[in-house]
Every structure is written in structure tokens, then in C-alpha cells.
Amino acid sequence: MKCPYCGFIEDKVIDSRPTDEGSAIRRRRECSKCTKRFTTYEKVESLPLMVIKKDKTRQPFNRDKLLNGLLRACEKRPVSVNDLERVVEEIESQIYNSLQREVTTQHIGEMVIARLKNMDEVAYVRFASVYRQFKDINTFMDELRKLLKEK
């Protein structure tokens, strides 16, 4: 770290403590040359994750939108909010761990569908009907037949 007073690049850390509810570390440093003290802050670099929508527009990933979609699909179903939050965490972690900075809504939707299918079949069909934009009752029935065949 370069001293803001004399420009020397060696210093020692005198004190470190978490700030901003643990999202950053505040460090008090002392320059090895001029012995003046200064404060630095260390944060994890976060690059925004962008979602590519069907119309090719991009917007920042919003975990609340994902959770709200799951809540709507699971309305009046025996699925706990904790389970849904866990699903959102899993999907978010999987996306961030892929190190891709852009992800399609289609990819996110497929991850949701895979998890809902194992969690609650009714919620799965509800989500799939909106996500896959079922055009008519026949498309809906085809999805139900696939689900029954897998059982």
C-alpha cells in the first residue's frame, strides 16, 4: 500500500477490524518511512451478474425476483419459505461459481424447474406453465404426461 503522505510503498498494519456488518475490513496502517498513520478499507470485489432476458435486454441479477417467482409457484403448497430460500441460494451460488458474468433467463428457469420437480409437482407445473409459456391445454397436458411417465 502506497503511503498517501510520502509515497513509500512499505507499511505495517497496526489494527484490523470488520466494518459494514462484516462486508469490509478497516485497517490502520503506519508508513515504515515517515511513520504517519492512515486508514485503508478492504472489500471483496463483486462484479455484477447480468441476466439476459428473452428480448435480449440485460438487467442485474435480482434474487428477490427469483424468490418471488418461487413463492408464486408454491402458493398454498406444503413448501416452506426456508426451502425456497435454500433453492435461491443454490441457484445463485451455482451461477456465481460458474464465473460467467451473464446468464440467460432460460438457464435460470431450467435450474428452477429441475429443483421444483423434486420438491413439489404442482409448483413445478405452475412454474413450467408460465416459464415455458404453454399456449393451450394440449401443451399443458403434454407436460403432465411427461411428469406421469417419469413417475
C-alpha positions in Angstrom: 0.0 0.0 0.0 1.4 3.4 -1.0 1.7 6.0 1.8 -0.6 8.9 1.0 1.9 11.3 2.7 5.3 10.3 1.3 4.5 7.7 -1.4 6.6 5.0 0.3 5.3 1.5 -0.5 6.1 -0.3 2.7 3.9 -0.1 5.8 2.8 -2.2 8.7 -0.8 -3.0 9.8 -1.4 -1.7 13.3 -5.1 -2.6 13.7 -7.7 -4.6 11.7 -11.4 -4.8 12.3 -14.6 -5.6 10.4 -16.9 -2.9 9.2 -20.2 -2.6 7.4 -21.6 -5.7 9.1 -18.5 -7.8 8.1 -18.6 -6.9 4.4 -15.3 -4.9 4.7 -12.2 -4.8 6.8 -10.8 -1.5 8.1 -7.0 -1.4 8.5 -5.0 1.2 10.4 -1.5 1.3 8.8 1.8 3.0 9.6 4.2 4.1 7.0 7.7 2.5 7.5 9.4 5.6 6.3 7.5 8.7 7.6 5.7 6.8 10.4 2.4 8.6 9.7 -0.7 6.6 10.0 -3.5 6.1 7.6 -6.6 4.0 7.2 -7.5 1.6 4.3 -10.6 -0.4 3.6 -10.6 -3.9 2.0 -13.7 -5.2 0.3 -14.4 -8.2 -1.8 -14.6 -7.2 -5.5 -18.0 -8.0 -6.8 -18.8 -7.9 -10.5 -22.4 -7.5 -11.3 -24.1 -10.6 -12.7 -26.3 -9.7 -15.6 -29.4 -11.6 -16.8 -30.1 -11.7 -20.5 -33.9 -11.6 -20.9 -35.8 -13.2 -23.8 -35.9 -9.9 -25.7 -32.1 -9.7 -25.4 -32.1 -6.8 -22.9 -29.9 -7.1 -19.9 -30.5 -6.3 -16.3 -28.7 -7.0 -13.0 -29.5 -10.4 -11.3 -32.1 -9.9 -8.6 -32.5 -12.8 -6.2 -35.8 -11.2 -4.9 -37.4 -11.7 -8.3 -36.3 -15.3 -8.3 -37.7 -15.9 -4.8 -41.0 -14.1 -5.7 -41.4 -16.4 -8.7 -40.9 -19.4 -6.5 -43.3 -18.1 -3.9 -46.0 -17.6 -6.5 -45.5 -21.2 -7.9 -45.6 -22.6 -4.4 -48.6 -20.6 -3.1 -50.9 -22.8 -1.0 -48.5 -25.7 -1.3 -46.7 -27.5 1.5 -43.3 -25.9 0.7 -41.6 -23.9 3.4 -40.1 -20.5 2.7 -36.8 -21.8 4.1 -36.8 -24.5 1.4 -37.4 -21.8 -1.3 -34.6 -19.6 0.1 -32.3 -22.6 0.0 -33.2 -23.1 -3.6 -32.4 -19.5 -4.4 -29.1 -19.8 -2.5 -28.2 -22.9 -4.5 -29.0 -21.3 -7.9 -27.3 -18.1 -7.0 -24.2 -19.9 -5.8 -24.2 -22.1 -8.9 -24.3 -19.1 -11.2 -21.6 -17.1 -9.4 -19.4 -20.2 -9.2 -19.6 -20.7 -12.9 -17.7 -17.4 -13.2 -19.9 -16.3 -16.0 -20.9 -12.6 -15.8 -24.0 -13.1 -17.9 -26.7 -15.7 -17.7 -29.9 -16.2 -19.6 -33.3 -16.3 -18.1 -33.7 -19.6 -19.8 -30.8 -21.1 -17.9 -32.1 -19.8 -14.6 -35.6 -21.1 -15.4 -34.2 -24.6 -16.2 -32.3 -24.6 -12.8 -35.6 -23.6 -11.0 -37.6 -26.3 -12.9 -35.1 -29.0 -12.0 -35.3 -28.2 -8.3 -39.1 -27.7 -8.2 -39.7 -31.0 -10.0 -38.2 -32.8 -7.0 -39.7 -30.5 -4.4 -43.4 -30.2 -5.4 -45.0 -31.4 -8.6 -47.9 -28.9 -8.6 -45.4 -26.0 -8.1 -43.3 -27.4 -10.9 -46.3 -27.5 -13.3 -47.3 -23.9 -12.2 -43.8 -22.6 -12.8 -43.4 -24.5 -16.0 -46.7 -23.2 -17.4 -45.5 -19.6 -17.0 -41.9 -20.2 -17.8 -42.5 -22.3 -20.9 -45.5 -20.2 -21.9 -47.9 -23.0 -22.5 -50.1 -21.9 -25.4 -53.1 -24.2 -24.8 -54.4 -27.1 -22.8 -52.7 -29.6 -25.0 -49.3 -28.2 -24.2 -50.2 -28.3 -20.5 -51.4 -31.9 -20.8 -48.2 -32.9 -22.6 -46.1 -31.6 -19.7 -48.4 -33.5 -17.3 -48.0 -36.8 -19.3 -44.2 -36.4 -19.2 -44.3 -35.9 -15.4 -46.5 -39.0 -15.0 -44.3 -41.1 -17.3 -41.3 -40.2 -15.1 -43.1 -41.5 -12.0 
